[in-house]
Amino acid sequence: MTFQEINDLLISKFGENVIIEANDAAIQPFLVIETAQIKAVCAELHQHEQTYFDFLNCVTGIDNGEKLGTMEVIYNLTSIPHHLQLTLKVIVPRNAEAEPAPKVPSVCEVWRTADWHEREIYDLLGIEFEGHPDLRRILLPADWEGHPLRKDYQHQEKYHGIRVAY
């Protein structure tokens, strides 16, 4: 299947509002998916016999900073039997530290490997994954303050009496 055929498949299944942006001119073509629909879209891409995206290469997060006011979750998918690759994105509003964290549906039920990827994004960026079976920090201690990959992260000088700032 081509990028356009995948785009058309998703529109026919979910309607035009599910895809916010389709960019096949980028170095790595991508679809921006409406946040609430990401789990359903991933399940369809995994289960559909013409796409069968059986391998979730990576899930990562990006803080676009205060100027843009958004954060992204990016999914890199591969269909090994069909020799297809696809990148999906969801874009969520960036929150200030005192505001509730952005939320994205978990795709752990579609690909089990998403478990640790989502935990890492939660730990380092503070994006919460609804429906995740065990959403807790994975790289930092449970009582660590803040999320180190956020552009506004303030480094702690000490953690339990140990100097950590550089």
TORFITI-56463 format. One record per residue: residue number from 1; residue in three letters; chain; x, y, z of N, C-alpha, C in turn. Coordinates in steps of 0.1 Angstrom, whole numbers, plus 5000, padded with zeros to 4 digits. Example, Ala and Ser with C-alpha at 12.3 -4.5 7.8 and 13.67 -1.06 7.14 Angstrom:
<recs>
REC;1;ALA;A;5132;4943;5078;5123;4955;5078;5132;4967;5078
REC;2;SER;A;5128;4978;5071;5137;4989;5071;5129;5000;5079
</recs>
This chain:
<recs>
REC;1;MET;A;5008;4988;5000;5000;5000;5000;5009;5012;5000
REC;2;THR;A;5004;5023;4993;5011;5035;4993;5006;5044;5005
REC;3;PHE;A;5014;5054;5008;5010;5064;5018;4996;5069;5016
REC;4;GLN;A;4993;5073;5004;4979;5078;5001;4969;5067;5003
REC;5;GLU;A;4971;5055;5000;4962;5044;5002;4959;5042;5017
REC;6;ILE;A;4970;5043;5025;4968;5041;5039;4959;5053;5045
REC;7;ASN;A;4963;5065;5040;4955;5077;5044;4940;5075;5040
REC;8;ASP;A;4937;5070;5028;4924;5068;5023;4917;5057;5031
REC;9;LEU;A;4924;5047;5035;4918;5036;5043;4914;5041;5056
REC;10;LEU;A;4922;5049;5063;4918;5055;5076;4907;5064;5075
REC;11;ILE;A;4906;5072;5065;4895;5082;5063;4882;5074;5061
REC;12;SER;A;4883;5063;5053;4871;5055;5050;4866;5048;5063
REC;13;LYS;A;4875;5044;5071;4871;5037;5084;4867;5047;5095
REC;14;PHE;A;4874;5058;5096;4871;5067;5108;4865;5081;5104
REC;15;GLY;A;4865;5084;5092;4860;5097;5088;4871;5107;5086
REC;16;GLU;A;4868;5118;5080;4878;5128;5076;4885;5135;5088
REC;17;ASN;A;4878;5136;5100;4883;5143;5111;4894;5136;5119
REC;18;VAL;A;4896;5123;5116;4907;5115;5123;4921;5119;5119
REC;19;ILE;A;4922;5124;5107;4936;5128;5102;4936;5143;5101
REC;20;ILE;A;4944;5149;5110;4945;5163;5111;4955;5169;5100
REC;21;GLU;A;4965;5161;5097;4975;5165;5086;4981;5152;5080
REC;22;ALA;A;4983;5152;5067;4990;5142;5060;5001;5148;5052
REC;23;ASN;A;5013;5144;5055;5025;5150;5049;5033;5139;5042
REC;24;ASP;A;5032;5137;5030;5040;5126;5023;5052;5133;5016
REC;25;ALA;A;5054;5146;5017;5065;5153;5011;5077;5154;5021
REC;26;ALA;A;5074;5151;5033;5085;5151;5043;5095;5140;5041
REC;27;ILE;A;5107;5142;5046;5117;5132;5045;5112;5118;5050
REC;28;GLN;A;5105;5119;5061;5098;5107;5067;5083;5111;5067
REC;29;PRO;A;5076;5106;5057;5061;5109;5057;5054;5106;5069
REC;30;PHE;A;5044;5114;5073;5037;5112;5085;5022;5116;5084
REC;31;LEU;A;5014;5110;5093;5000;5114;5095;4999;5119;5109
REC;32;VAL;A;4992;5131;5111;4989;5136;5124;4974;5131;5127
REC;33;ILE;A;4973;5123;5137;4960;5117;5141;4954;5124;5152
REC;34;GLU;A;4941;5126;5152;4933;5132;5163;4936;5123;5176
REC;35;THR;A;4940;5130;5187;4945;5123;5199;4935;5112;5204
REC;36;ALA;A;4923;5115;5205;4913;5105;5210;4912;5093;5202
REC;37;GLN;A;4916;5093;5189;4915;5082;5180;4928;5074;5178
REC;38;ILE;A;4939;5078;5184;4951;5071;5182;4951;5056;5184
REC;39;LYS;A;4945;5052;5195;4944;5038;5198;4936;5030;5188
REC;40;ALA;A;4925;5035;5184;4917;5029;5174;4924;5028;5160
REC;41;VAL;A;4930;5039;5157;4938;5039;5144;4949;5029;5144
REC;42;CYS;A;4956;5028;5155;4967;5019;5156;4962;5004;5156
REC;43;ALA;A;4951;5002;5162;4945;4988;5162;4941;4985;5148
REC;44;GLU;A;4935;4994;5141;4931;4991;5127;4943;4989;5118
REC;45;LEU;A;4954;4996;5119;4966;4994;5111;4973;4981;5115
REC;46;HIS;A;4972;4977;5127;4977;4964;5131;4969;4952;5126
REC;47;GLN;A;4956;4954;5126;4947;4942;5123;4944;4941;5108
REC;48;HIS;A;4944;4952;5101;4940;4952;5087;4950;4943;5079
REC;49;GLU;A;4944;4934;5071;4953;4925;5063;4961;4931;5053
REC;50;GLN;A;4958;4943;5048;4966;4950;5038;4977;4958;5044
REC;51;THR;A;4976;4962;5057;4986;4970;5063;4994;4961;5073
REC;52;TYR;A;4988;4954;5082;4994;4946;5092;5007;4952;5098
REC;53;PHE;A;5006;4963;5104;5018;4969;5111;5020;4961;5124
REC;54;ASP;A;5028;4951;5123;5031;4942;5133;5042;4946;5143
REC;55;PHE;A;5049;4957;5139;5061;4960;5147;5060;4975;5150
REC;56;LEU;A;5060;4978;5163;5061;4992;5168;5076;4995;5171
REC;57;ASN;A;5082;5002;5161;5097;5004;5163;5100;5013;5175
REC;58;CYS;A;5092;5023;5176;5095;5033;5187;5083;5042;5189
REC;59;VAL;A;5082;5047;5201;5072;5057;5205;5081;5067;5212
REC;60;THR;A;5080;5080;5208;5088;5090;5215;5080;5103;5216
REC;61;GLY;A;5085;5112;5225;5078;5124;5227;5087;5136;5225
REC;62;ILE;A;5081;5147;5221;5088;5159;5219;5081;5171;5226
REC;63;ASP;A;5088;5180;5232;5083;5192;5237;5087;5203;5227
REC;64;ASN;A;5077;5209;5221;5079;5219;5211;5081;5233;5217
REC;65;GLY;A;5081;5234;5230;5084;5247;5237;5072;5256;5239
REC;66;GLU;A;5074;5266;5247;5063;5275;5250;5058;5283;5238
REC;67;LYS;A;5067;5286;5229;5063;5294;5217;5052;5287;5209
REC;68;LEU;A;5054;5274;5206;5044;5267;5199;5033;5262;5208
REC;69;GLY;A;5036;5259;5221;5026;5255;5231;5021;5241;5229
REC;70;THR;A;5029;5233;5222;5025;5219;5220;5035;5209;5224
REC;71;MET;A;5031;5196;5225;5040;5185;5227;5035;5174;5217
REC;72;GLU;A;5043;5165;5213;5040;5155;5203;5043;5141;5209
REC;73;VAL;A;5035;5131;5205;5039;5117;5206;5040;5112;5192
REC;74;ILE;A;5051;5105;5189;5054;5100;5176;5056;5085;5176
REC;75;TYR;A;5048;5079;5167;5048;5064;5166;5055;5060;5153
REC;76;ASN;A;5065;5052;5153;5071;5047;5141;5067;5032;5140
REC;77;LEU;A;5060;5029;5129;5054;5016;5127;5061;5009;5115
REC;78;THR;A;5062;4996;5115;5067;4988;5104;5057;4976;5102
REC;79;SER;A;5055;4973;5090;5048;4961;5086;5059;4952;5080
REC;80;ILE;A;5063;4942;5087;5074;4933;5082;5069;4926;5070
REC;81;PRO;A;5057;4919;5070;5054;4911;5058;5051;4920;5046
REC;82;HIS;A;5046;4932;5048;5042;4941;5036;5053;4951;5032
REC;83;HIS;A;5064;4951;5040;5075;4960;5037;5070;4975;5037
REC;84;LEU;A;5063;4978;5047;5057;4992;5049;5063;4998;5061
REC;85;GLN;A;5065;5011;5060;5068;5019;5072;5059;5031;5073
REC;86;LEU;A;5055;5035;5085;5046;5047;5086;5049;5054;5100
REC;87;THR;A;5048;5067;5099;5049;5075;5111;5036;5081;5114
REC;88;LEU;A;5032;5080;5127;5020;5087;5132;5024;5097;5142
REC;89;LYS;A;5016;5108;5143;5018;5117;5154;5005;5121;5160
REC;90;VAL;A;5006;5124;5173;4995;5131;5180;5001;5144;5186
REC;91;ILE;A;4993;5154;5185;4998;5167;5191;4989;5171;5202
REC;92;VAL;A;4994;5174;5213;4987;5178;5225;4991;5192;5230
REC;93;PRO;A;4982;5199;5237;4986;5212;5242;4997;5210;5253
REC;94;ARG;A;5006;5219;5253;5017;5219;5263;5011;5225;5276
REC;95;ASN;A;5014;5218;5287;5009;5223;5300;5020;5230;5308
REC;96;ALA;A;5016;5240;5316;5025;5245;5326;5026;5236;5337
REC;97;GLU;A;5036;5237;5346;5038;5227;5356;5026;5226;5366
REC;98;ALA;A;5019;5237;5369;5008;5236;5378;4995;5231;5371
REC;99;GLU;A;4995;5230;5358;4983;5225;5351;4983;5210;5349
REC;100;PRO;A;4971;5204;5347;4970;5190;5345;4979;5185;5333
REC;101;ALA;A;4984;5174;5334;4993;5168;5323;4985;5165;5311
REC;102;PRO;A;4991;5166;5299;4984;5162;5287;4982;5147;5287
REC;103;LYS;A;4971;5142;5281;4967;5128;5281;4966;5123;5267
REC;104;VAL;A;4971;5111;5265;4970;5104;5252;4966;5090;5255
REC;105;PRO;A;4957;5084;5247;4954;5070;5250;4966;5060;5248
REC;106;SER;A;4967;5051;5257;4978;5041;5256;4975;5031;5244
REC;107;VAL;A;4986;5027;5237;4985;5017;5227;4991;5004;5231
REC;108;CYS;A;4993;5002;5245;4998;4989;5250;4990;4977;5246
REC;109;GLU;A;4977;4979;5245;4969;4967;5241;4971;4963;5226
REC;110;VAL;A;4976;4972;5218;4979;4969;5204;4993;4963;5203
REC;111;TRP;A;5002;4969;5209;5016;4965;5209;5021;4965;5223
REC;112;ARG;A;5025;4954;5229;5030;4953;5242;5042;4961;5245
REC;113;THR;A;5050;4963;5234;5063;4970;5235;5061;4985;5238
REC;114;ALA;A;5049;4990;5236;5045;5004;5239;5047;5006;5254
REC;115;ASP;A;5045;4996;5262;5046;4998;5277;5058;5006;5281
REC;116;TRP;A;5070;5002;5278;5081;5009;5283;5083;5023;5276
REC;117;HIS;A;5080;5023;5263;5081;5036;5256;5072;5046;5262
REC;118;GLU;A;5060;5043;5265;5050;5052;5271;5055;5056;5285
REC;119;ARG;A;5060;5047;5293;5065;5050;5306;5077;5060;5305
REC;120;GLU;A;5086;5058;5295;5097;5067;5293;5092;5081;5290
REC;121;ILE;A;5082;5082;5281;5077;5096;5277;5070;5102;5290
REC;122;TYR;A;5063;5094;5297;5057;5099;5310;5068;5104;5319
REC;123;ASP;A;5078;5097;5321;5089;5100;5330;5096;5113;5326
REC;124;LEU;A;5100;5114;5313;5108;5125;5309;5101;5137;5304
REC;125;LEU;A;5088;5136;5300;5081;5147;5295;5068;5150;5302
REC;126;GLY;A;5063;5140;5310;5051;5143;5318;5038;5141;5310
REC;127;ILE;A;5038;5134;5299;5026;5131;5291;5020;5118;5297
REC;128;GLU;A;5008;5119;5301;5001;5107;5307;4994;5099;5296
REC;129;PHE;A;4995;5085;5298;4989;5076;5288;4977;5069;5295
REC;130;GLU;A;4965;5073;5291;4953;5067;5297;4951;5053;5293
REC;131;GLY;A;4948;5045;5303;4947;5030;5301;4960;5023;5301
REC;132;HIS;A;4971;5029;5304;4983;5022;5306;4983;5013;5318
REC;133;PRO;A;4988;5001;5317;4987;4991;5328;4995;4994;5340
REC;134;ASP;A;5006;5002;5339;5015;5005;5350;5023;5018;5348
REC;135;LEU;A;5015;5029;5347;5022;5042;5344;5029;5047;5356
REC;136;ARG;A;5042;5046;5356;5050;5051;5366;5064;5054;5360
REC;137;ARG;A;5072;5061;5368;5085;5064;5362;5093;5052;5360
REC;138;ILE;A;5102;5053;5349;5110;5041;5346;5125;5044;5346
REC;139;LEU;A;5129;5056;5345;5143;5059;5345;5147;5067;5357
REC;140;LEU;A;5138;5075;5363;5141;5083;5375;5134;5078;5387
REC;141;PRO;A;5139;5081;5399;5132;5077;5411;5118;5082;5411
REC;142;ALA;A;5109;5075;5418;5095;5079;5419;5093;5093;5425
REC;143;ASP;A;5102;5098;5434;5100;5111;5440;5108;5122;5433
REC;144;TRP;A;5113;5119;5421;5120;5129;5413;5111;5141;5410
REC;145;GLU;A;5116;5153;5410;5108;5165;5407;5109;5169;5392
REC;146;GLY;A;5098;5170;5385;5098;5175;5372;5101;5164;5361
REC;147;HIS;A;5102;5169;5349;5104;5160;5337;5115;5165;5329
REC;148;PRO;A;5127;5159;5329;5139;5165;5324;5140;5168;5309
REC;149;LEU;A;5131;5162;5300;5132;5166;5286;5123;5177;5282
REC;150;ARG;A;5116;5183;5292;5108;5195;5290;5117;5207;5288
REC;151;LYS;A;5114;5216;5279;5122;5228;5277;5123;5237;5289
REC;152;ASP;A;5113;5237;5298;5112;5245;5309;5117;5238;5322
REC;153;TYR;A;5123;5227;5321;5128;5219;5332;5138;5226;5340
REC;154;GLN;A;5136;5227;5353;5145;5233;5363;5153;5222;5370
REC;155;HIS;A;5166;5221;5367;5174;5211;5374;5174;5212;5389
REC;156;GLN;A;5173;5201;5396;5174;5201;5410;5189;5202;5414
REC;157;GLU;A;5191;5210;5424;5205;5211;5429;5209;5198;5437
REC;158;LYS;A;5200;5193;5445;5202;5182;5453;5190;5172;5453
REC;159;TYR;A;5194;5159;5454;5184;5149;5455;5188;5140;5467
REC;160;HIS;A;5180;5141;5478;5183;5133;5490;5197;5137;5495
REC;161;GLY;A;5200;5149;5495;5213;5154;5500;5225;5152;5490
REC;162;ILE;A;5223;5146;5479;5233;5144;5469;5233;5155;5458
REC;163;ARG;A;5244;5161;5456;5244;5171;5445;5242;5165;5432
REC;164;VAL;A;5232;5170;5424;5229;5165;5411;5230;5175;5400
REC;165;ALA;A;5230;5188;5403;5231;5198;5393;5245;5199;5388
REC;166;TYR;A;5247;5203;5376;5260;5205;5370;5262;5219;5366
</recs>
